Amino acid sequence: MTSCGCFEVICGYVPECNGIMAVNREFEGDTPAGMNFSTLAGEVGGGRQIPGFMGCGKIFLTSRKFLFADGGSPRLVWMPKELKELLADDLTQRFDDLGLPGLLDKIADETIATDPQEIRSFMEKVGHPALEMEDMADYAQQTEEEEAPPTQEKLPQEPTVESSKSQEPVREDAEMTPEQIAQLKKEVVATVAAEVREELKQTLTREIVGDIIGVLSRSFLGGSAELVTVPDETTDKPVPSATIIETGPTAAERVAEVSTFEITKERCEEPVWTVTLGAGPEEGGTRGTVLKVGGATAMPFHLWEGEMPHRPLVALEVFDVVSKKHPPALREIFGDLLEDAPEMARTCVEKYGADLISVRLEGTHPEKGNRTPEEAVELVKNILDAVDVPLIVTGHSHFEAVNEVLKAVAQACHGENLLLNWVEQDNYRTIAGTAIAYGHTVVAQNPIDVNIGKQMNILLTGMSVPVEQIVMDPMTGAMGYGLEYTYSVMERIRLSGLAGDAMLAGPMIVSPGQETAKVKEVKAPESDFPSWGDVGKRAVLWELSCATTLLFAGADILIMYHPDAAMATKDTILRLMDGRG
């Protein structure tokens, strides 16, 4: 697979150990591959395919999909101690699920060994399961055999004219053979062709140079040019030269006379479709505020070029279960409110001015609390009672569980026009059908991929979900962790939509809060990294910078975590809208 360079971890094949090493960006020491992270990143990144290496995120090491085709997590044989400790709880859970309790202690780190042979000795001592697995080299050999083209038997080569000539010289008075005549024709044609090409080259070059000089002269010198040939003093060969004939004002003089000009405007072929969020009593809901996103006919904030009838919206997120990895800066701000989602939602709206509330139901994941659909319904209804703004209901990646949860929530909140977050290519039918049946809107997620984003919209509309009930989620990364790639994909989606691709002309939702909360720069205390400054200010600025960047890429809804960053983002939007929308 290819790696763009913004990965957190590099995985590499260690043939002596029949397994995989994993090294994180923060680790500065050497690895079993004989290189540190920076050196490996220079070799692996840049969008290239490097056999035996791949880049990924830290959390992906704990996924069921990690190295699935090669044997999965039991292939891990070495990683830095810091990374082991960071992922210890999740890796232990994954190994227990695989029936391999205690495997974490069998993975070597830099305190045990970095030499592959020493790592293998340690693995033999502790009984690492990778030693009993199929040799990873066999996978590569099988692939090569499958891809290798069928061999062809070599045919005996016929003697060439040259070889015949060298073996049997032709006498001057002998008649030429047909082969020799053909060879002579080839040589003559080649010689004549070369001479013609050279003559054409000189003629065309002269004409092209003459035209270029003429255009530049008329544009910048206010005159015309005549190309003539003059002898070169050193070689006496004719060379082209230009004579300028003054005929009018220069370019500088013409520019000085310009006082006004018309701004070039890009033409909009397909406006962004408009999506309504929430429903008031007249529509069968209970919301005191009903909002809309989309409708733009130009790139974000290009108000001289088109319209943005509805400004981007800022949401703050509340939780059914708060992760142990939640940033300390956010815990300090919200305190006990983190455990009281309805009251936290009320604070986010009344104190921090949130346009929307996102309810993250991570606790319904079987491995993160296994809360029931009934508990999720009760929580969502309590939040609906606490605030009068539209709600986003955010699920998780366990398809079976999230389908049951969102189906129960959608049914219990019939008519409220919730934004059900999210459906994806491998799991969309149940949630999309639920949205149609109970009058809700859905988020169509794609893995930072323009084509899959378009395909999701085609699949949903094929199920009779109106585009007015679809919001696109291109996914994103935090600043320093793939943000620039996300920006380019979002920009392509919006430009393609405005240019006439109706299946890409949708409003977009992003989650800078969640993505920023994962990164080390928002969590690490100042005592560990004095040059980074105060962690509280750092958390605000990191999320704000990420959100502002995504605004200019085309984000219509931003789900944020830090209230100061959310308020600053909303203020930025209002100033950029110049009182409109």
Secondary structure, DSSP 8 states (H G I E B T S, - for coil): -EE-S--SEEEEEEGGGTEEEEEETT--S--TTSS-HHHHHHHH-SSEE-TTEEEE-TGGGGSTTTTGGGT-GGGEEE--HHHHHHTHHHHHHHHHHTT-TTGGGGSB-TTT--SHHHHHHHHHHHT-GGGGS--HHHHHHHHHHHHS------------HHHHHHHS---TTS---HHHHHHHHHHHHHHHHHHHHHHHHHHHHHHHHHHHHHHHIIIIISEEEEEEEEE-TTT--EEEEEEEEE-S--HHHHHHT-----------SS----EEES--GGGTS--S--EEE---SSSTT-TTTS--SS--EEEEEEESS--TTS-HHHHHHHGGGGG-HHHHHHHHHHTT--SEEEEE-GGGSTTTT---HHHHHHHHHHHHHH--S-EEEE--S-HHHHHHHHHHHHHHTTTS--EEEEEBTTB-HHHHHHHHHHT-EEEEE-SS-HHHHHHHHHHHHHTT--GGGEEEE-----TTTTHHHHHHHHHHHHHHHHTT-GGG---EEE-HHHHHHTSHHHHS-TTT-GGG--HHHHHHHHHHHHHHHHHHHTEEEEEES-HHHHHHHHHHHHHHHTT--
